[in-house]
Amino acid sequence: MAAQQDSPRNLLTSLILVFPLFIIYQVGVLFTLPMLNGADFVTTLLFASLRLTRSGYLVFLAAVVLGFALGLALLKHTQQFNGKVFLPVVLESAIYALTMGSLIVLVMTKVLGISPTLAAGLPEQGLLTRLVMSLGAGVYEEAVFRLGLLSGCIALFNKLLGMSRWAAVLGAFLVSSAIFSLAHYLPPTGDPWSFGSFTFRALAGIAFATLFKLRGFAVAVYTHAFYDVFVLALR
């Protein structure tokens, strides 16, 4: 039990480790509008649909920080935060991010015989926008597709549909990863469809799901953010 409390799989530790990326992204969007991460449904609703002003947004962000603090206070009753895992999480995630893309391409070309047809990225946008969007992808896409969708599918398949635990996990991996990949083609900012890029992103979704289940939410978030920084911002 103690080992689990000290690991990055501890939800309290994961949330605190991820929070700096969340804040950097949420403040960063003030300088990159109208660009927002596609999985950032809340901020998109505030700016695009409700026409919230920047001052109003700062009030909203303050309320989010307060809510986060209250949530952490509740978690502290059952879990302990271990800040010593921060550097190992960052280093571990950086290694995964640097190697993941090449391994997926290797699997696609040598095992599946599929051309990756990698997406072009965001060539028309500046470095700041790319960095902010990369961090937003790490936080929001992992929160939506792994913490939310993957966990929800496992519970649905296992508890409601009566599937075995392993079958439920496998099914959730496939469903959440396919939806994760398909989300990148949604208009108005989605990429042009290609089977190669869909397969690449679906395999990436499986990789992120594996990290989420085995290494925790923080490792999945930082790996995703670092990967996008390497590919989109520093390419």
N, C-alpha and C positions, 0 to 999 in steps of 0.2 A: 504493500500500500504506500509506503514511504517513497519507494522508487517512482511510482506513478505520480505522486504529488510533486516530485522534483523534476519531472520530465516535461518537455514541451507539449505533451498530450494533455496536460492539466489545462482545462478550459480557462481558468482564471489567469494563468501564466500566458497562455496563447493570446487572450484578448488584450492584456496589457502590452505584450510585445508588438501586437499588430496596431495598436492605437496610434502610435506616431505616424505610421503610413497613412492612416485614415485622416488624421488632422492635416498632414501636408497636402493630401489630395483635396480635401474640402476647402482649404484656404487657397490652394493653387487654382481651383476652377474659377475663382474670382478674376484671375489674370488670363484665363484661357477661354472664357465664354465667347461664343456659344457652344464650344466643344465640351461634351460630357461623355463619360463612359457609358456604353449602351446598357450595362447592367445596373447603372446608378439610377434606379427608378425614382427614388425620393427626390434627389436634386433636380432631375429632369422635370418632375412634376412641379416642383417649386418655381423653377425659372421658365420653363416652356409653357406650362399650362396655367399656373396661377400668377405668372408675371411678378414674382416676388422681387422686391428691390434688394440691392446689396445690403442695405442697413437691416432690412427684415431678415435676410439670410443669416447675418451675423447673430441676430437674436435667436434664430432657429438653431444655429450651430452651438451657441451657448447652452441651449436647452438640451441638445444632444449630449454634450459633455457632462452636464449635470445628471442626465439619465444614465449615462455610462458609469459615472461614479457611484450612483445608487446601486446599479447592477453589480458592480464589483464588491460593494459593501455586503450585499447579500451572499455572493459567492464565497466571500472570506469566511463565512461561518462553516463552510464544508471543505474548502480548499485553501492551499497556501501558495503564495507567489514566490517564485524562485528566480530572481534576477540574474543569477549566475549562468543560466542557460542562454542568455541573449546572444553573446558572442558565438557560442557553438551553433546556435540556430542560424545565425547570419552566415557563418562560414559553410555550414552544411548545405544551406539553401543555395548559396553561390555556386557550389560544386555541382549540385543538381541542375541549376539553370544553365551552366556552361556546357554540360554534357547531354542534356535531355534532347535538344533539337537534333544533334548528330545521331544519337541512338535511334530516334524515331525515323529519320531519313534512312538509316541503315536497315531497319526492319521493313520499311516500305519498299525499298529498292531490291534488297537481297532476299527477303522472305516472301513478301506479298507481290513483288513485281509491279508496283504502282509508282508512277512518277509523283513526287510530292506536290509539284505545281504550287510552290509557296506563294503566299499573298505578298503583294507589293509593299504593304505597310502604309505609312502616312507621309509620303514624300512631299506633299504640299504644305506641311505644317512645320513650325519652328521647333527648336530643341526643347524649350520650356514646355510647350504643349505636349510633346511626345513624352517627356519625363512625367508630367502630371498624369497623363492618360495611362501610362504604364503602371504607376502606383495605384491609380484607381482600379485598373484591371485586376491587380493582385488582390486588393481588398474586396471589391464588390463582386467580382466573378467567383471568387472562392466562397464568399459568404452566400451568394445566391445558388451556385451550382453544386458546391460540395457541402457546406454547412447546412444549407436549406434543402435543396433538391435531392442530393444523394442520401442524406440522413432520412429525409421524408420518405423516399422510395424504399429504403431498407425497411423502415417501420411498416409501410403500407404492404409490401410484399410478404413480410414475415408475420406480422400481427393480424392483418385483416384478410389477406389472401391465403394464409396458412402455408406459405412456402418455407422450406428449410432455411436455416440461417445462411448457409453458403450459397444456396440458389438465390435468396433474396439479395445478398451482397453482389453477386455476379450480375443479376438482372438490373440492380440499381446502378452499378458501374456502367453498363452498356447504355441504359436509357439516359442517365444524366450526362454522359459523355457525348452521346449523339445530339441531345438538345443543346448542350454547350457549343458544339461545333456549328449546328444550324443557326444559332443565335447570331453568329458572325456575318450572316448573309441577309439579315433583316434590313429593309430600307428605313431611313433614306441614306444611311452611311455605310451599309453593309458592303462586303466585297462581292465581286462577280462570282457566281457559282462555278466550282470545278470539283470533280470527284477527288482529285489528288489533294487539294487543300482541305476538303471536308474530312478525308481520312486522316490527314496529318493532325488536324485539330481534335478529332475524336480520340486518336491515340494520345495526344497531349492531355485530353480530359481524363483518360484512364490513368495516365501517369500522375496527374494532380490528385485524382481520387485515391490512388495507392498511397501517396505521401500523406494525404489527409487521414486515412485510416491507420497507417502504421506510425507516422511521425507527428501527427497533430495539425491543427488548423494553422498555427503560426508558420510552420515549415512550408505548408502548401502556399500560403499567402506570399511569403518572402521569395520562394522559388518562382512563383508566377510573376511577381513584380520584377525580380531581377532578370528573368528571361525576357520579358517585354522591354526592359531597359536596354539589355544587350542587343536585341533584335531591332527595335524601333528607334531608340534614342541614340545609340552609339554606333549603328551600322554605317 
